[in-house]
Amino acid sequence: MSSTQRKRSRRSWGKIRVLPSGRYQASYVGKDLARHVARTTFTAKMDAEYWLGDERRLIERGEWTPPAQREAESRARIITLDEYAETWIEQRPLKPRTRKMYKDMMRLHISDTLGAVGIGALTGQAVRAWYAKLDPKRARSNSHAYALLHAICGTAVKDGLLQANPCHIERAMNPPRKREPVILTVAELAAVADKIRPARLKALVLLSAWCGLRWGEVSELRRKDFDADCEVVFIGRAVTHRSGECNVDTPKSGKARAVVIPPHIRDDIRHHLDTRTGSGPEALLFPAERGGCHLNDRVFRKYLDPALAAVGREDARVHDMRHFAGTQVARVGNLVETMHRLGHSTVKASLLYQQVVSGRDAEIAAALSALATGGLGTEAKAAAEANGQGHELAIG
């Protein structure tokens, strides 16, 4: 066959080639200048011609999108949100408690309204209609459910099942707080630690407040978690209780961390280890009183409340000791240091503490003057003492 004859036999659009198997493979260069190959091969050349003809007509009508995208959209119309969410939850590296929480959120807040909708058919309008039906009195639960849906849809976008995330309700993941944290002063915290009874719980107050430990972390502390000089505590575990089961796992962030114990409380911690803790490496610092695996936070609250009342801070709660730690660290450390010390996996939580102490402009101005005059002047000392910083700077 001459070259002229070969040229005449070539297709004007698209390409069909015979594979070694004898089947035909069809492809073409689309409007995106990429080559698109039919998802399947064909036994007859005419079938490959038909496929190319269908693709050409889509282009001529202005209805063309890449075949892979159309296939994903078709699959998305078949897969419901419930089905996709079930796979999404199972495939993620979640702690058992978090996995159960996500399943409960789907069941209680999302599935009834959106569960049967095809994942690819989810729209911003549908999400807004669902969100509007949620109980406004449960703002925190609504926020968590919305965040879960947002994350699931984000993965669906990456999988090609959604063109864009339909969850874009402003501030839906940042509801107003029901209650603002109560931040004790340094003097109030010291008084609470001294007044709590039984006295063996003083170390728990000090570690929670000055090292920023979560309840599940401090209640799981064991002798082996402290170095020989009682200068560092290693936070590698946390305990949770759900449905009567005790579960010891990594901390909330999923990562262990080492926290330097402030020098001014080390003697109290050493005393607790020497006189109130079992001798074995696995001995809990704060064991349960009447059996059980760990000290219950409600039992601790029973002892903490009278100490708080004695200093006139009945409005404070157990978790406010961690808020105390956050604000104190934010005064003397930067954002990264705050995140590490408190075990935050994202900047959001640590930024809250930075914002709390961002109003200390007068203190900063006084400190700048101290630099200019070669020492810490009277005004700077007064500002530092008023904010409890003078003591904190001394402890590193």
C-alpha positions in Angstrom: 0.0 0.0 0.0 1.4 3.4 -1.0 1.9 6.2 1.6 -0.9 8.1 -0.2 -3.3 5.2 0.3 -2.3 4.9 4.0 -3.0 8.5 4.6 -6.4 8.2 3.1 -7.3 5.2 5.4 -6.4 7.1 8.5 -9.3 8.4 10.7 -10.1 12.1 10.6 -10.7 12.1 14.4 -9.8 9.7 17.1 -7.6 6.6 17.0 -8.4 2.9 16.9 -5.6 0.4 17.3 -5.6 -3.4 17.4 -4.1 -4.9 20.5 -2.1 -8.2 20.6 -5.2 -9.8 21.9 -7.0 -8.9 18.8 -9.4 -6.5 20.6 -9.7 -2.9 19.6 -8.8 0.1 21.7 -10.3 3.5 21.0 -8.9 6.9 22.1 -8.9 10.5 21.2 -7.5 13.9 22.2 -10.1 15.9 24.0 -10.7 19.6 24.4 -8.3 19.5 27.4 -5.6 18.4 25.0 -5.2 15.2 26.9 -5.6 11.7 25.3 -8.6 9.8 26.7 -8.8 6.1 26.3 -12.0 4.1 26.4 -12.5 2.4 29.7 -13.0 -1.0 28.0 -11.7 -2.6 24.8 -14.0 -3.8 22.0 -14.3 -7.2 20.2 -15.5 -5.4 17.0 -14.0 -2.4 15.4 -17.5 -1.0 14.8 -18.1 -0.8 18.5 -15.0 1.2 18.9 -16.2 3.5 16.1 -19.6 3.9 18.0 -17.8 4.9 21.2 -15.7 7.5 19.3 -18.8 8.8 17.6 -20.6 9.3 20.9 -17.7 11.2 22.3 -17.5 13.4 19.2 -21.2 14.3 19.5 -20.8 15.3 23.1 -18.0 17.7 22.1 -20.1 19.2 19.2 -23.1 19.8 21.6 -20.8 21.4 24.1 -21.7 18.7 26.7 -18.3 17.0 26.9 -16.4 16.3 30.1 -13.6 13.8 30.5 -14.8 10.2 30.5 -13.2 9.5 33.8 -15.1 12.4 35.4 -18.4 11.2 33.9 -17.7 7.8 35.3 -17.0 9.2 38.7 -20.2 11.3 38.6 -22.2 8.2 37.6 -20.7 6.2 40.5 -21.3 9.1 42.8 -25.0 9.1 41.9 -25.2 5.4 42.9 -23.2 5.6 46.1 -25.2 7.1 48.9 -23.7 9.4 51.6 -24.3 6.7 54.2 -22.4 4.1 52.2 -19.5 6.4 51.5 -19.4 7.6 55.1 -19.3 4.1 56.4 -16.2 3.3 54.2 -14.7 6.7 55.1 -14.9 6.0 58.8 -13.6 2.4 58.6 -10.6 3.3 56.4 -9.3 6.2 58.6 -6.8 5.6 61.4 -9.1 6.5 64.2 -9.1 5.6 67.9 -12.0 3.3 68.9 -13.7 6.1 70.8 -13.5 8.5 67.8 -14.7 5.9 65.4 -17.7 5.2 67.6 -18.3 9.0 68.0 -18.3 9.5 64.2 -20.8 6.6 63.7 -23.0 8.0 66.4 -22.9 11.5 64.7 -23.9 10.0 61.4 -26.8 8.1 63.0 -28.1 10.8 65.2 -27.5 14.0 63.2 -26.9 13.3 59.5 -28.3 10.0 58.1 -32.0 10.7 58.5 -31.9 13.7 56.2 -28.9 13.1 53.9 -27.9 9.5 54.3 -29.9 8.2 51.2 -28.7 11.0 49.0 -26.1 10.1 46.4 -22.7 11.5 47.4 -22.3 13.2 44.0 -25.8 14.8 44.3 -25.0 16.7 47.5 -25.4 20.4 47.0 -24.8 23.5 49.1 -28.6 24.0 49.3 -29.2 20.5 50.6 -26.5 20.9 53.3 -28.0 24.3 54.3 -31.4 22.8 54.5 -30.1 19.9 56.7 -28.2 22.3 59.0 -31.2 24.5 59.4 -33.2 21.6 60.8 -30.7 20.8 63.6 -31.6 21.7 67.2 -30.2 25.2 67.8 -29.9 24.3 71.5 -27.2 21.8 70.6 -24.7 24.1 69.0 -21.6 22.1 69.9 -23.1 18.8 68.6 -24.2 20.5 65.4 -20.7 21.9 64.9 -19.1 18.5 65.3 -21.6 16.9 62.9 -21.0 19.6 60.3 -17.3 19.2 60.7 -17.6 15.5 60.1 -19.8 16.1 56.9 -17.3 18.7 55.7 -14.4 16.2 56.1 -16.3 13.4 54.4 -17.2 15.6 51.4 -13.6 16.9 51.3 -12.4 13.3 50.6 -15.2 12.8 48.1 -13.8 15.8 46.2 -10.4 14.2 46.1 -12.0 10.9 44.9 -13.6 12.8 42.0 -17.1 12.1 43.3 -17.8 15.8 44.0 -16.7 18.8 42.0 -16.5 21.0 45.1 -17.3 20.7 48.8 -20.9 21.6 49.4 -20.2 22.4 53.0 -19.5 26.2 53.1 -21.8 27.6 55.9 -19.9 30.4 57.5 -18.8 29.8 61.1 -20.7 26.5 61.3 -17.6 24.8 62.8 -17.0 27.7 65.2 -20.1 27.9 67.4 -20.3 30.4 70.3 -19.1 29.0 73.6 -21.8 28.0 76.2 -19.3 29.1 78.9 -16.1 31.1 78.8 -13.1 29.4 80.6 -12.4 30.6 84.1 -8.7 31.4 84.4 -7.4 31.3 88.0 -4.6 33.7 89.0 -1.3 32.2 90.1 -2.2 33.0 93.7 -5.6 31.4 93.5 -4.2 28.3 91.9 -1.6 27.9 94.6 -4.3 28.4 97.3 -6.5 25.7 95.7 -3.6 23.3 95.6 -2.9 23.9 99.3 -6.5 23.6 100.4 -7.6 20.5 98.5 -8.3 17.5 100.6 -7.2 14.8 100.7 -3.7 16.3 100.4 -2.6 13.6 98.0 -4.5 15.4 95.3 -2.3 18.5 95.5 0.1 17.0 93.0 -2.8 16.4 90.6 -3.8 20.0 90.7 -0.2 21.2 90.2 0.5 18.9 87.3 -2.8 19.7 85.6 -2.3 23.4 85.9 1.4 23.9 85.4 2.0 21.1 82.9 -1.3 21.5 81.0 -2.4 17.8 81.2 -5.8 16.7 80.1 -7.8 14.6 82.6 -7.2 11.4 80.7 -3.5 12.1 80.7 -3.0 13.1 84.4 -5.2 10.2 85.7 -3.1 7.7 83.7 0.2 9.0 85.0 2.5 6.3 86.5 5.8 6.3 88.3 7.6 5.3 85.1 6.5 8.5 83.4 8.9 10.7 85.4 12.7 10.9 85.0 15.0 10.3 87.9 15.3 13.9 88.9 11.6 14.6 88.5 12.4 17.3 86.0 10.4 15.9 83.0 7.1 14.1 82.7 6.5 11.9 79.7 2.9 12.0 78.3 2.5 9.0 76.1 -0.9 7.6 77.2 -4.4 8.8 78.1 -7.4 6.8 79.5 -11.0 7.1 78.4 -14.1 5.4 79.6 -17.0 4.7 77.2 -19.9 2.3 77.8 -18.3 1.0 81.0 -15.1 0.1 79.2 -11.6 1.4 80.2 -9.4 2.2 77.2 -5.8 3.3 77.5 -4.4 4.8 74.2 -2.2 7.5 73.0 -3.0 11.1 73.9 -5.8 13.0 72.1 -3.3 14.4 69.5 -2.0 10.9 68.8 1.5 11.8 69.7 3.6 11.4 72.9 5.3 14.5 74.3 7.8 15.3 77.1 6.9 18.2 79.4 9.4 19.9 81.6 8.1 20.3 85.1 8.4 23.9 86.4 11.1 24.0 89.1 8.8 25.5 91.7 6.5 22.5 91.9 9.1 19.7 91.6 9.5 19.3 95.3 5.8 18.7 95.6 5.9 16.1 92.8 8.9 14.4 94.3 7.2 14.2 97.7 4.1 12.7 96.1 6.2 10.0 94.4 8.2 9.3 97.5 5.3 9.1 100.0 2.0 8.6 98.1 2.9 6.4 95.1 3.5 2.7 94.8 7.1 1.5 94.3 6.6 -0.3 91.0 7.1 1.5 87.7 3.4 0.8 86.8 2.1 2.4 90.0 -0.6 5.0 89.3 0.1 8.4 90.9 -3.6 8.9 91.5 -5.4 5.5 91.8 -9.1 5.1 92.3 -10.3 5.2 95.9 -12.6 2.2 95.9 -11.5 -0.1 93.1 -11.9 0.6 89.5 -9.1 1.2 87.0 -8.6 5.0 87.4 -9.6 7.9 89.5 -13.0 9.2 88.3 -13.2 12.9 87.3 -16.5 13.2 89.2 -14.9 11.9 92.3 -12.1 14.4 91.9 -14.6 17.2 91.3 -16.2 16.4 94.7 -12.8 17.2 96.4 -11.9 20.1 94.1 -15.2 22.1 94.7 -14.6 22.9 98.4 -11.0 24.1 97.6 -12.4 26.4 94.8 -15.1 27.7 97.1 -12.4 28.5 99.7 -10.8 31.0 97.3 -14.1 32.3 95.9 -13.9 30.6 92.5 -16.8 28.2 92.6 -17.4 29.0 88.9 -14.2 27.1 87.9 -14.2 23.5 86.6 -11.6 20.7 86.3 -10.7 21.5 82.7 -10.1 25.2 83.7 -6.8 24.1 85.2 -5.7 23.2 81.6 -6.9 26.6 80.5 -4.7 28.1 83.2 -1.8 26.3 81.8 -2.6 27.5 78.3 -2.7 31.2 79.2 0.5 31.0 81.3 2.5 29.2 78.6 1.2 31.7 76.0 2.6 34.6 78.1 6.1 33.3 78.1 6.2 31.1 74.9 5.4 31.3 71.2 2.7 29.5 69.4 4.8 26.5 68.5 5.9 26.1 72.1 2.4 26.4 73.4 1.2 23.7 70.9 4.0 21.3 72.0 3.6 21.8 75.7 -0.2 21.3 75.6 -0.2 18.6 73.0 -2.2 20.4 70.4 -2.2 18.9 66.9 -3.5 22.1 65.3 -2.8 25.7 65.9 -6.5 26.6 66.5 -6.6 25.7 70.2 -3.3 27.2 71.0 -4.3 30.4 69.1 -7.1 30.8 71.6 -4.6 31.2 74.4 -2.5 33.5 72.4 -5.6 35.7 71.9 -6.3 35.7 75.7 -3.0 37.2 76.5 -2.8 39.4 73.4 -4.1 42.4 75.4 -0.9 42.8 77.5 0.4 45.7 75.3 1.2 47.8 78.4 3.3 45.0 79.8 5.2 44.7 76.6 5.8 48.4 76.4 7.1 48.4 80.0 9.4 45.5 79.1 10.7 47.4 76.1 11.5 50.4 78.3 13.4 48.0 80.6 15.6 47.0 77.7 16.3 50.6 76.9 17.2 51.5 80.5 19.3 48.3 81.1 17.1 46.6 83.6 13.6 45.7 84.7 12.2 49.0 86.0 9.4 49.6 88.5 6.7 49.8 86.0 7.8 46.6 84.2 7.9 44.7 87.5 4.5 46.0 88.4 3.1 44.9 85.1 4.7 41.5 85.3 3.4 40.9 88.9 -0.1 42.0 87.9 -0.1 39.3 85.3 1.6 36.7 87.3 4.6 36.8 85.0 7.3 37.7 87.5 7.1 34.2 89.0 6.7 32.5 85.7 9.8 34.0 84.1 11.8 32.7 87.0 10.7 29.1 86.3 11.6 29.1 82.7 
